[in-house]
Amino acid sequence: MSDQLQGIDAIIFDFGNVLIDLDYPRVIRRFSEVANKNQEEIEELVVTAPVLQKFEMGMIGPDEFRASINKLLGTQMGEMQFEDIWNSMLKSITKERMNKVLKIGERFDTYILSNTNIIHEIAYEEMIMVETGRPSLRDFVKEVYYSHEIGMRKPNLNCYNFVIDDIGIYASRMLFLDDRLDNVEAAKKAGMKAIQILDPDNQLNKIFELE
């Protein structure tokens, strides 16, 4: 067993860019085309908008989120057009990578903690079914913590503390894997061990000695 796994009982995966590949610039580019604004302006408007955090914490629903983005961008996107663009950041979920999660789950309790939203959840659940034949991401791990369900987001410490309390073991016995450094540093502040994941397939193989 690698040194990184010494004393670890639970593995907590981020979802985006750890288990599923994402393409954020694609969404910005497509919003830019619809709004006839430059991509830098679109990114500043959308990524920093308080409405995005509210949506990811389940404080507002899809209709209000779409209306708010339309107002920010000066557009009139309908439900189908908006969700098509919003979901275009979801690139791929591979059966190979999800099988790694199952193998890791044979040795550790596994969990997912993700900043996400109901529109994306519906979309990637369909992707999971098509790619793996399993109906839900929840079939791969012991528990899933979605920000829009628990009402908290990373990197806020209350989000990590909620997960620690719910799992019910010492934070020091948890290993958190996330692509964002701010989320990794916050997990460490909460008492978890944490690793930034920038090359998922190779890093998962190395950490868990899968090959």
Backbone as JSON, one array per atom type, in Angstrom:
{
  "sequence": "MSDQLQGIDAIIFDFGNVLIDLDYPRVIRRFSEVANKNQEEIEELVVTAPVLQKFEMGMIGPDEFRASINKLLGTQMGEMQFEDIWNSMLKSITKERMNKVLKIGERFDTYILSNTNIIHEIAYEEMIMVETGRPSLRDFVKEVYYSHEIGMRKPNLNCYNFVIDDIGIYASRMLFLDDRLDNVEAAKKAGMKAIQILDPDNQLNKIFELE",
  "N": [[0.85, -1.2, 0.0], [0.52, 2.23, -0.83], [2.26, 5.07, 0.62], [0.58, 7.25, 0.77], [-1.86, 6.21, 1.37], [-1.79, 5.18, 3.86], [-3.33, 4.57, 6.92], [-5.8, 5.33, 6.01], [-9.3, 5.12, 5.63], [-11.5, 5.92, 4.17], [-12.36, 7.14, 0.95], [-12.85, 10.12, -0.74], [-14.18, 11.34, -3.57], [-13.99, 14.11, -5.76], [-16.21, 15.06, -8.42], [-16.35, 16.41, -11.05], [-13.87, 16.68, -13.51], [-12.39, 14.8, -12.23], [-13.73, 12.3, -12.09], [-15.43, 12.66, -14.23], [-14.81, 14.18, -17.36], [-14.53, 17.64, -18.0], [-15.47, 20.6, -19.86], [-15.24, 23.66, -19.49], [-14.69, 26.07, -20.99], [-16.13, 25.65, -23.35], [-18.83, 26.12, -22.77], [-18.75, 28.85, -22.1], [-17.92, 29.87, -24.56], [-20.12, 29.21, -26.2], [-22.24, 30.57, -24.95], [-21.27, 33.11, -25.42], [-21.55, 33.33, -28.18], [-24.34, 33.33, -28.46], [-25.09, 35.57, -26.95], [-23.7, 37.55, -28.15], [-21.39, 38.72, -27.1], [-18.02, 39.28, -25.88], [-15.85, 36.56, -24.89], [-14.45, 36.85, -22.49], [-15.96, 38.71, -21.08], [-18.35, 37.3, -20.8], [-17.5, 35.15, -19.21], [-16.79, 36.47, -16.84], [-19.28, 37.49, -16.09], [-20.89, 35.17, -15.73], [-19.46, 33.15, -14.23], [-18.78, 34.43, -11.85], [-21.21, 35.13, -10.87], [-23.58, 35.52, -8.28], [-25.9, 34.05, -8.51], [-25.2, 31.62, -9.61], [-23.91, 30.22, -7.54], [-26.08, 30.07, -5.81], [-27.76, 28.4, -7.28], [-26.23, 26.08, -7.35], [-26.37, 25.41, -4.71], [-28.91, 24.65, -4.38], [-30.78, 26.58, -3.83], [-32.31, 27.95, -5.62], [-34.36, 27.06, -8.46], [-34.16, 25.39, -11.73], [-35.61, 27.0, -13.64], [-35.61, 29.62, -12.58], [-32.88, 30.01, -12.46], [-32.16, 29.91, -15.18], [-33.61, 32.14, -16.11], [-32.29, 34.16, -14.73], [-29.69, 34.03, -15.78], [-30.26, 34.64, -18.44], [-31.05, 37.29, -18.09], [-28.67, 38.44, -17.15], [-27.04, 38.12, -19.4], [-28.45, 39.32, -21.38], [-30.1, 37.87, -23.08], [-32.52, 35.58, -24.59], [-32.9, 32.83, -24.1], [-34.55, 29.75, -24.44], [-35.8, 26.88, -22.56], [-34.81, 24.41, -23.69], [-32.69, 25.21, -25.41], [-31.04, 26.56, -23.59], [-30.37, 24.53, -21.7], [-29.08, 22.74, -23.36], [-26.76, 24.18, -24.01], [-25.73, 24.62, -21.42], [-25.22, 22.02, -20.55], [-23.23, 21.32, -22.25], [-20.69, 21.44, -21.26], [-20.15, 19.02, -20.12], [-18.15, 16.47, -20.84], [-17.19, 13.63, -21.06], [-17.82, 10.43, -19.62], [-16.08, 7.65, -18.72], [-16.27, 4.11, -18.99], [-14.05, 2.71, -18.19], [-12.77, 4.41, -16.31], [-14.75, 4.59, -14.35], [-14.83, 1.96, -13.56], [-12.46, 1.83, -12.2], [-13.17, 3.21, -9.91], [-14.93, 1.37, -8.78], [-13.14, -0.72, -8.22], [-11.47, 0.51, -6.36], [-13.36, 0.83, -4.41], [-13.55, -1.71, -3.4], [-11.67, -1.88, -1.49], [-11.81, 0.34, 0.12], [-14.15, 2.51, 1.83], [-16.1, 4.45, -0.27], [-16.87, 7.71, -1.56], [-18.61, 10.53, -3.02], [-18.15, 13.97, -3.41], [-19.47, 16.81, -4.61], [-19.62, 19.97, -6.22], [-22.41, 20.85, -7.8], [-25.38, 20.75, -9.88], [-28.95, 20.5, -10.45], [-29.64, 20.34, -13.18], [-27.29, 19.44, -14.44], [-26.97, 17.05, -13.02], [-29.1, 15.42, -13.92], [-28.34, 15.15, -16.59], [-25.74, 13.89, -16.49], [-26.37, 11.54, -15.22], [-27.77, 10.19, -17.17], [-25.68, 9.86, -18.98], [-24.03, 8.15, -17.51], [-25.6, 5.83, -17.46], [-25.7, 5.14, -20.19], [-22.97, 4.71, -20.75], [-22.03, 2.84, -18.84], [-24.05, 1.07, -18.14], [-25.15, 1.06, -15.67], [-27.65, 2.51, -13.61], [-27.2, 4.87, -12.14], [-24.93, 7.26, -10.71], [-24.75, 6.86, -8.05], [-24.63, 4.17, -7.72], [-22.02, 3.45, -7.71], [-20.59, 4.21, -5.49], [-20.5, 4.52, -1.87], [-21.93, 6.67, -0.8], [-23.3, 9.74, -2.04], [-22.64, 13.16, -2.15], [-24.12, 15.88, -3.16], [-23.86, 19.3, -3.91], [-26.19, 20.78, -4.41], [-28.07, 19.33, -3.11], [-27.3, 19.09, -0.43], [-27.06, 21.69, 0.28], [-24.73, 23.15, 0.53], [-21.44, 24.26, -0.45], [-18.2, 23.41, -1.74], [-15.38, 25.61, -1.57], [-16.17, 25.92, 1.13], [-15.83, 25.5, 4.59], [-17.88, 24.43, 6.13], [-19.12, 22.64, 4.46], [-17.32, 20.48, 4.17], [-17.17, 19.71, 6.85], [-19.77, 18.85, 7.29], [-19.84, 16.53, 5.71], [-17.84, 15.01, 6.94], [-18.99, 14.62, 9.5], [-21.26, 13.19, 8.74], [-20.26, 10.85, 7.57], [-18.87, 9.8, 9.72], [-16.36, 9.07, 10.78], [-12.94, 9.71, 11.86], [-11.64, 12.71, 10.49], [-9.01, 12.62, 9.67], [-8.7, 10.11, 8.67], [-9.67, 10.11, 6.2], [-9.34, 10.46, 2.68], [-9.24, 12.95, 0.35], [-9.95, 13.75, -2.99], [-9.47, 16.03, -5.52], [-9.72, 18.29, -8.3], [-9.3, 21.01, -8.04], [-7.22, 23.34, -6.48], [-7.94, 25.08, -4.38], [-10.09, 23.75, -3.22], [-8.83, 21.44, -2.33], [-7.0, 22.46, -0.45], [-8.8, 23.47, 1.41], [-10.01, 21.13, 2.31], [-7.88, 20.0, 3.67], [-7.64, 21.84, 5.74], [-9.92, 21.18, 7.08], [-9.15, 18.87, 8.22], [-8.81, 16.57, 6.74], [-6.84, 14.27, 4.75], [-5.53, 15.16, 1.6], [-5.37, 15.32, -1.98], [-4.41, 16.93, -4.94], [-5.85, 16.41, -8.06], [-4.79, 16.17, -11.27], [-4.32, 14.66, -13.46], [-6.27, 12.36, -13.98], [-6.57, 9.47, -14.66], [-3.91, 8.4, -14.67], [-3.0, 9.25, -12.14], [-4.84, 8.05, -10.35], [-4.28, 5.37, -10.87], [-1.65, 5.26, -9.9], [-1.82, 6.12, -7.18], [-3.55, 4.21, -6.07], [-2.45, 1.88, -6.88], [-3.35, 0.44, -9.17], [-2.5, -0.68, -11.5]],
  "CA": [[0.0, 0.0, 0.0], [1.33, 3.45, -0.92], [2.3, 5.89, 1.83], [-0.55, 8.17, 0.76], [-3.06, 5.51, 1.83], [-1.6, 4.69, 5.22], [-4.28, 5.1, 7.89], [-7.0, 5.82, 5.32], [-10.45, 4.21, 5.56], [-12.52, 6.43, 3.25], [-11.92, 7.95, -0.18], [-13.89, 11.05, -1.19], [-13.87, 11.86, -4.9], [-14.72, 15.13, -6.5], [-16.74, 14.45, -9.64], [-15.89, 17.09, -12.25], [-12.44, 16.62, -13.82], [-11.78, 13.66, -11.55], [-14.41, 11.13, -12.64], [-15.97, 13.06, -15.54], [-14.04, 15.27, -17.96], [-15.34, 18.83, -18.23], [-14.95, 21.61, -20.78], [-15.88, 24.93, -19.13], [-14.62, 27.07, -22.06], [-17.15, 25.4, -24.38], [-20.05, 26.82, -22.35], [-18.5, 30.29, -22.25], [-17.89, 30.16, -25.99], [-21.47, 29.13, -26.77], [-22.98, 31.72, -24.42], [-20.74, 34.29, -26.11], [-22.15, 33.37, -29.51], [-25.76, 33.68, -28.34], [-25.23, 36.91, -26.38], [-22.91, 38.49, -28.96], [-20.44, 39.4, -26.21], [-16.75, 38.56, -25.89], [-15.83, 35.45, -23.94], [-13.98, 37.32, -21.18], [-17.1, 39.35, -20.43], [-19.29, 36.23, -20.44], [-16.94, 34.4, -18.08], [-16.9, 37.3, -15.64], [-20.69, 37.6, -15.73], [-21.5, 33.89, -15.33], [-18.7, 32.41, -13.21], [-18.79, 35.16, -10.58], [-22.58, 35.5, -10.53], [-24.12, 34.87, -7.07], [-26.99, 33.13, -8.87], [-24.63, 30.3, -9.86], [-23.74, 29.58, -6.24], [-27.42, 29.76, -5.3], [-28.25, 27.23, -8.02], [-25.46, 24.91, -6.93], [-26.75, 25.07, -3.34], [-30.32, 24.27, -4.38], [-31.6, 27.67, -3.31], [-33.23, 28.3, -6.7], [-34.55, 25.98, -9.41], [-33.66, 25.61, -13.1], [-36.28, 28.09, -14.34], [-35.11, 30.89, -12.06], [-31.47, 30.11, -12.87], [-32.14, 30.27, -16.61], [-34.08, 33.53, -16.23], [-31.25, 35.05, -14.21], [-28.59, 34.06, -16.76], [-30.77, 35.41, -19.58], [-31.03, 38.71, -17.71], [-27.27, 38.84, -17.1], [-26.44, 38.12, -20.73], [-29.29, 40.03, -22.33], [-30.55, 36.87, -24.05], [-33.86, 35.03, -24.37], [-32.79, 31.39, -24.33], [-35.58, 28.88, -23.89], [-35.3, 25.78, -21.73], [-34.02, 23.43, -24.44], [-31.44, 25.83, -25.86], [-30.2, 26.85, -22.43], [-29.83, 23.3, -21.11], [-28.13, 22.18, -24.32], [-25.5, 24.9, -23.82], [-25.25, 24.39, -20.05], [-24.72, 20.65, -20.45], [-22.14, 21.08, -23.2], [-19.41, 21.32, -20.55], [-19.98, 17.62, -19.72], [-17.5, 15.85, -21.99], [-17.28, 12.17, -21.14], [-17.62, 9.52, -18.48], [-15.65, 6.4, -19.33], [-16.47, 2.89, -18.21], [-12.75, 2.36, -17.61], [-12.51, 5.19, -15.09], [-15.72, 4.21, -13.32], [-14.41, 0.66, -13.05], [-11.43, 2.11, -11.2], [-13.89, 3.56, -8.68], [-15.43, 0.11, -8.2], [-11.99, -1.45, -7.67], [-11.07, 1.22, -5.14], [-14.41, 0.56, -3.44], [-13.36, -3.04, -2.8], [-10.67, -1.75, -0.42], [-12.13, 1.5, 0.96], [-15.45, 3.13, 1.67], [-15.93, 5.51, -1.25], [-17.9, 8.75, -1.55], [-18.43, 11.63, -3.97], [-18.55, 15.3, -2.94], [-19.39, 17.59, -5.84], [-20.4, 21.18, -6.49], [-23.13, 20.56, -9.04], [-26.74, 21.3, -9.94], [-29.92, 19.5, -10.88], [-29.59, 20.17, -14.63], [-26.16, 18.57, -14.74], [-27.19, 15.72, -12.46], [-29.96, 14.67, -14.84], [-27.57, 14.86, -17.8], [-24.68, 12.9, -16.34], [-26.96, 10.25, -14.88], [-28.04, 9.56, -18.47], [-24.38, 9.47, -19.52], [-23.6, 6.98, -16.74], [-26.38, 4.68, -17.91], [-25.27, 4.78, -21.55], [-21.58, 4.26, -20.78], [-21.71, 1.74, -17.92], [-25.17, 0.17, -17.94], [-25.68, 1.25, -14.32], [-28.6, 3.63, -13.72], [-26.9, 6.07, -11.36], [-23.62, 7.42, -10.1], [-24.86, 6.37, -6.68], [-24.35, 2.74, -7.72], [-20.57, 3.23, -7.72], [-19.99, 4.59, -4.21], [-21.36, 4.31, -0.7], [-22.81, 7.83, -0.65], [-23.02, 10.89, -2.89], [-22.99, 14.45, -1.56], [-24.23, 16.92, -4.17], [-24.04, 20.61, -3.28], [-27.57, 21.27, -4.51], [-28.89, 18.54, -2.19], [-26.93, 19.34, 0.97], [-27.15, 23.13, 0.52], [-23.39, 23.67, 0.85], [-20.49, 24.13, -1.55], [-16.76, 23.56, -1.55], [-14.48, 25.17, -0.5], [-16.6, 26.33, 2.46], [-15.51, 24.45, 5.57], [-19.09, 23.75, 6.63], [-19.41, 21.55, 3.53], [-16.47, 19.35, 4.56], [-17.56, 19.28, 8.19], [-21.01, 18.09, 7.14], [-19.5, 15.21, 5.18], [-17.1, 14.32, 8.0], [-19.95, 14.2, 10.52], [-22.18, 12.2, 8.19], [-19.53, 9.58, 7.4], [-18.76, 9.33, 11.09], [-15.02, 8.64, 11.2], [-12.03, 10.85, 11.98], [-11.28, 13.34, 9.21], [-7.65, 12.21, 9.31], [-8.76, 8.8, 8.03], [-10.3, 10.33, 4.89], [-8.51, 11.03, 1.61], [-10.08, 13.72, -0.56], [-9.32, 13.93, -4.3], [-10.17, 17.11, -6.23], [-8.84, 18.95, -9.28], [-9.09, 22.41, -7.69], [-6.32, 23.5, -5.34], [-8.63, 25.7, -3.25], [-10.88, 22.7, -2.57], [-7.88, 20.54, -1.66], [-6.49, 23.15, 0.74], [-9.9, 23.56, 2.39], [-10.16, 19.79, 2.89], [-6.79, 19.84, 4.64], [-8.0, 22.65, 6.9], [-10.97, 20.44, 7.8], [-8.52, 17.72, 8.86], [-8.65, 15.44, 5.83], [-5.72, 14.21, 3.82], [-6.08, 15.57, 0.31], [-4.45, 15.34, -3.12], [-4.93, 17.56, -6.15], [-5.86, 15.49, -9.21], [-4.67, 16.88, -12.55], [-4.23, 13.63, -14.5], [-7.04, 11.37, -13.22], [-6.3, 8.04, -14.89], [-2.57, 8.04, -14.21], [-2.87, 9.44, -10.69], [-5.6, 7.01, -9.66], [-3.5, 4.13, -10.99], [-0.46, 5.34, -9.05], [-2.19, 6.21, -5.77], [-4.21, 2.99, -5.61], [-1.71, 0.74, -7.42], [-4.35, -0.3, -9.95], [-1.83, -1.37, -12.61]],
  "C": [[0.88, 1.25, 0.0], [1.24, 4.24, 0.38], [1.09, 6.82, 1.92], [-1.82, 7.54, 1.31], [-2.93, 4.96, 3.24], [-2.59, 5.37, 6.17], [-5.57, 5.61, 7.29], [-8.08, 4.74, 5.27], [-11.47, 4.63, 4.5], [-11.89, 7.31, 2.18], [-13.1, 8.81, -0.63], [-13.45, 11.65, -2.52], [-14.65, 13.13, -5.17], [-15.24, 14.45, -7.76], [-16.15, 15.1, -10.89], [-14.38, 17.13, -12.36], [-11.66, 15.64, -12.95], [-12.4, 12.38, -12.1], [-15.06, 11.42, -13.99], [-15.11, 14.2, -16.07], [-14.98, 16.42, -18.3], [-14.65, 19.78, -19.2], [-15.69, 22.92, -20.51], [-15.83, 25.95, -20.28], [-15.68, 26.88, -23.14], [-18.45, 26.13, -24.04], [-19.9, 28.32, -22.53], [-18.54, 30.68, -23.72], [-19.3, 30.17, -26.59], [-22.38, 30.23, -26.24], [-22.56, 33.0, -25.14], [-21.38, 34.45, -27.49], [-23.61, 33.82, -29.45], [-25.93, 35.13, -27.89], [-24.53, 37.98, -27.2], [-22.03, 39.37, -28.07], [-19.13, 38.62, -26.25], [-16.7, 37.56, -24.74], [-15.36, 35.88, -22.55], [-15.12, 37.96, -20.4], [-18.1, 38.3, -19.96], [-18.78, 35.47, -19.21], [-17.08, 35.18, -16.79], [-18.34, 37.37, -15.16], [-21.23, 36.31, -15.12], [-20.78, 33.26, -14.14], [-18.78, 33.1, -11.85], [-20.2, 35.51, -10.11], [-23.06, 34.78, -9.26], [-25.2, 33.85, -7.4], [-26.45, 31.73, -9.14], [-24.43, 29.55, -8.55], [-25.09, 29.2, -5.64], [-27.97, 28.51, -5.98], [-27.54, 25.97, -7.57], [-25.75, 24.52, -5.48], [-28.24, 24.75, -3.23], [-31.25, 25.34, -3.86], [-32.6, 28.19, -4.34], [-33.3, 27.11, -7.66], [-34.06, 26.34, -10.8], [-34.31, 26.79, -13.82], [-35.76, 29.45, -13.89], [-33.65, 31.09, -12.45], [-31.38, 30.55, -14.32], [-32.56, 31.73, -16.81], [-33.01, 34.51, -15.78], [-30.08, 35.16, -15.19], [-29.02, 34.83, -18.01], [-30.7, 36.91, -19.3], [-29.6, 39.23, -17.7], [-26.68, 39.03, -18.49], [-27.23, 38.92, -21.76], [-29.81, 39.12, -23.43], [-31.97, 36.41, -23.71], [-33.86, 33.53, -24.65], [-33.95, 30.65, -23.67], [-34.95, 27.71, -23.15], [-34.39, 24.83, -22.5], [-32.68, 24.0, -24.87], [-30.5, 26.05, -24.69], [-29.57, 25.57, -21.87], [-28.86, 22.61, -22.05], [-26.77, 22.86, -24.16], [-24.91, 24.58, -22.45], [-24.63, 23.0, -19.9], [-23.55, 20.37, -21.38], [-20.78, 21.02, -22.53], [-19.13, 19.88, -20.13], [-19.43, 16.84, -20.9], [-17.72, 14.34, -22.04], [-17.11, 11.52, -19.78], [-17.24, 8.18, -19.09], [-15.9, 5.22, -18.39], [-15.17, 2.48, -17.52], [-12.5, 3.11, -16.31], [-13.49, 4.82, -13.98], [-15.42, 2.83, -12.75], [-13.28, 0.81, -12.03], [-12.08, 2.44, -9.86], [-14.4, 2.3, -7.99], [-14.29, -0.69, -7.56], [-11.52, -0.81, -6.37], [-12.08, 0.95, -4.03], [-14.34, -0.83, -2.82], [-12.43, -2.96, -1.59], [-10.99, -0.63, 0.56], [-13.61, 1.83, 0.82], [-15.27, 4.34, 0.75], [-17.15, 6.43, -1.29], [-17.61, 9.74, -2.67], [-18.95, 12.9, -3.32], [-18.36, 16.26, -4.11], [-20.22, 18.86, -5.76], [-21.1, 20.97, -7.83], [-24.53, 21.13, -8.96], [-27.66, 20.28, -10.58], [-29.91, 19.29, -12.4], [-28.46, 19.22, -15.01], [-26.37, 17.16, -14.2], [-28.03, 14.86, -13.41], [-29.17, 14.24, -16.08], [-26.52, 13.79, -17.58], [-25.19, 11.56, -15.82], [-27.3, 9.48, -16.16], [-26.74, 9.07, -19.1], [-23.85, 8.21, -18.82], [-24.3, 5.72, -17.24], [-25.9, 4.2, -19.28], [-23.89, 4.15, -21.54], [-21.35, 2.99, -19.97], [-22.83, 0.72, -17.76], [-25.75, 0.24, -16.54], [-26.52, 2.52, -14.31], [-28.21, 4.91, -13.02], [-25.46, 6.07, -10.88], [-23.6, 6.86, -8.68], [-24.6, 4.87, -6.59], [-22.86, 2.42, -7.63], [-19.91, 3.5, -6.38], [-21.0, 4.39, -3.09], [-22.36, 5.44, -0.52], [-22.34, 8.94, -1.57], [-23.49, 12.14, -2.18], [-22.95, 15.51, -2.67], [-24.54, 18.25, -3.49], [-25.5, 21.07, -3.31], [-28.53, 20.47, -3.63], [-28.58, 18.85, -0.73], [-26.93, 20.83, 1.31], [-25.84, 23.78, 0.9], [-22.45, 23.4, -0.31], [-19.06, 24.11, -1.02], [-16.36, 24.93, -2.1], [-14.89, 25.63, 0.9], [-16.4, 25.19, 3.45], [-16.74, 23.73, 6.08], [-19.48, 22.58, 5.74], [-18.61, 20.3, 3.91], [-16.88, 18.81, 5.93], [-18.85, 18.47, 8.17], [-20.71, 16.66, 6.7], [-18.76, 14.38, 6.24], [-18.06, 13.78, 9.06], [-20.86, 13.09, 10.0], [-21.51, 10.84, 8.01], [-19.24, 8.96, 8.76], [-17.43, 8.71, 11.48], [-14.14, 9.88, 11.3], [-11.68, 11.38, 10.6], [-9.91, 12.89, 8.74], [-7.6, 10.85, 8.63], [-9.47, 8.87, 6.67], [-9.29, 10.92, 3.92], [-9.43, 11.65, 0.58], [-9.31, 14.0, -1.84], [-10.12, 14.94, -5.11], [-9.2, 17.77, -7.2], [-8.5, 20.38, -8.9], [-8.26, 22.53, -6.41], [-7.04, 24.12, -4.14], [-9.49, 24.69, -2.5], [-9.99, 21.74, -1.78], [-7.37, 21.18, -0.37], [-7.57, 23.25, 1.82], [-10.12, 22.21, 3.07], [-9.09, 19.54, 3.95], [-7.08, 20.64, 5.91], [-9.06, 21.95, 7.75], [-10.42, 19.18, 8.47], [-8.33, 16.5, 7.99], [-7.25, 15.42, 5.22], [-6.3, 14.51, 2.44], [-4.99, 15.64, -0.75], [-5.14, 16.04, -4.28], [-4.77, 16.6, -7.33], [-5.86, 16.3, -10.5], [-4.61, 15.93, -13.73], [-4.93, 12.38, -13.95], [-6.63, 9.92, -13.43], [-4.94, 7.63, -14.35], [-2.43, 8.19, -12.7], [-3.65, 8.39, -9.9], [-4.86, 5.68, -9.71], [-2.34, 4.13, -10.0], [-0.83, 5.31, -7.57], [-2.7, 4.86, -5.25], [-3.59, 1.72, -6.17], [-2.64, -0.18, -8.21], [-3.72, -1.04, -11.13], [-0.42, -1.75, -12.2]]
}
